[in-house]
C-alpha cells in the first residue's frame, strides 16, 4: 500500500516548479547565509510529499536548470539526521540499500544488524537490483564483500539469500511442509550440534505461505514453535538472521514495527534504523507498518517518533508518516 495520498502523487506535479522551490529554499548560501538562511519547511514539504519517481525527476530538472547536483547543494545546506534523511529520499531505494550495506561493511568491524535487516527482508527482484546498484556504485561485488566480512553459518545464510532464489508463488505443499518440519527437527533438536544447511535451504528458498505451513507442521510435530527452537539451537547473528526470516514469513510489517519500536525504546535512539525503515518502506507498506505498530504497542508510530526526535529531522519523519 502506498502511503502517499493520491492527491500528493498526482495533483499537478511539476518537476520544474519543485526544482525552483528547492533552489530558492537553498539560496541562503555563502555571503547571504546569515541573512536569509535555508528554508527547511519548503525542503520538507517537497521531499516528503513526492514519490520516488517524482523526486528523481526533480533531481534531473534541478541539475539541468541550475547546473548543480541537488544532493551536493543539500549536503552543504543541511546537517545531521535531517541531512541523512533528505539524501536518503533523493536516492533510488536499491541504491540507498546498497549504500547502507557498503557502510555496514567498510572499515573495521561490521554492522551485522544492517545486513540482516536488508538481506532477510527483500524480494528476489529487490535483491537483484541492490546487487546491481552495489556493483555500479562501488565497483565491487556485494556477494564477495559479504563473504569477506562475515563467517561461518551466518555467512552461508546471507550468501543463500543473495542468490535471490526464493519461490515467490502462493502454492502450499502440505507434504513438503511436513518433510521440512521434520528436517528442521533432525537438523536442530534431533542431533548434537545444529546442521544449518537444512535451515538455510528451507528459510532462503521456500515461499512465505509454504514456510507458514512448515512452522505449523513443526508446532504439531514437536509441540513448540519454530522461534523457540531457533532460540535454543542457535546464537548471535545467525539466530538473529533466522528469527528475522521467520518473522518476515509470518508478518513482515510486524517485523518492521518491532524494529522501529526497538530503535526508540529506552535511552537513546537508533536514528539509522529509524531513517532506513521509514524511507525504504514509505512506498511499500508503511501504512500497514503504522497499523501494526499501533496494534502491537498501543501507541502511534508518529507519537513515538515525535517524542524521540527533534527539530527538522522530526518534522521530516512526521511528514513522511503522515
Secondary structure, DSSP 4 states (H G I P E B T S, - for coil): ---S-HHHHHTT--HHHHHHHHHHHT---GGGHHHH---HHHHHHHHHTS-HHHHHHHHHHHHHHHSS-HHHHHHHH--HHHHHHHHHHHS-HHHHHHHHHHHHHSSSS--HHHHHHHHTT--HHHHHHHHHHHHHHHSS-HHHHHHHH--HHHHHHHHHHHT-----S----HHHHHHHHHHHHHHTTTSSS--HHHHHHHHHHS-HHHHHHHHHHHHHHHSS-HHHHHHHH--HHHHHHHHHHHHHHHHHHHHHHHHHHHHHSSSS--HHHHHHHHHHHTTTTHHHHHHHHHHHHSS-HHHHHHHH--HHHHHHHHHHH-
